């Protein structure tokens, strides 16, 4: 079961901090939920900087970002 | 569609343009090495409204309104306008107050620190080191679970109020509104407050910067924070571009004057240049953005950022009324004490507002 991180409503850079923490704890397959463009861009950048790839799906104002192994 | 301005090239172009526009505004009348300083210009607005009576720093700065309204317009167009609020409102207000107190001890926000550096004012280096130290402390708190909590979606009008306030300020400026012959509005007749580029050029420049800063998420505090936190050099490439291009254009305009002494609207008390920016950097880091970024977020409908801005404007009033603000002669009578109190305040917030870390 992959980890789910709900980062909705959190201000910069907390979505990134939570993403980093998941990666640091060894997660390579997890999901981050954010509710604005900036957080989406930041989380994707964080995931890609850590040599994982990011897949994004949008649901209204919410974005679900899946981090997966390259 | 991919957002071009959020790319590496995009952030570099944004930083370059902000640098060029800022020093060009100085050439056209804005105060030296101040360009588009957010803290200074909010302080001038506080002065124009009569929240403080330092008669050399009173003017409704159109650049500030431009940042907010430019961001508001482009966020609406790009469907990124999102009214939201509810994340530790009163704490953000006080973080804004103390951020301004720190900035006015140094005499500038991070944008101005970069512009001062670009003009050859080496005191800015001391300030930037302080800023980095303050942000470093903020990053430690973030790593250990610091959070001001979530914001929540609001009704449309909740996000309009701040851009509307800025529009009202602009109307008051354009029609030179005054309740009596002596004011308010107050307008400086001498000093930095009396120096300004033509109104509509300032407003246009502000709107333009508001648009590109919204698209690129340009943030000076974020640039340093991201390096410390994640070795992410994305935002800092924009900041470096700002310094490079502002320096080049300062050289072209003959505005580059290197040294520590006799720099425009600056002092050489290194300890408090450093400590002032430690306080500001820490407050910005805890609040999640530099003063410029907070204006842009306010335009996008983020009421918590707008409250931070209001805190800064009130903080400017407090700074000048209570003799906290520095002047070219040195620090204000109670500036150092206020910086210490501010840092203690931020540390208490940092230690107490933490979520459990697994």
Interface residues (C-beta under 8 A of the other chain):
Chain A: X8 X9 X10 X11 X12 X13 X14 X16 X17 X20 X21 X25 X35 X36 X37 X38 X41 X42 X45 X46 X49 X61
Chain B: X3 X6 X80 X82 X84 X87 X142 X143 X147 X148 X150 X151 X152 X153 X217 X219 X222 X225 X226 X229 X230 X231 X232 X234 X287 X288 X289 X304 X357 X358
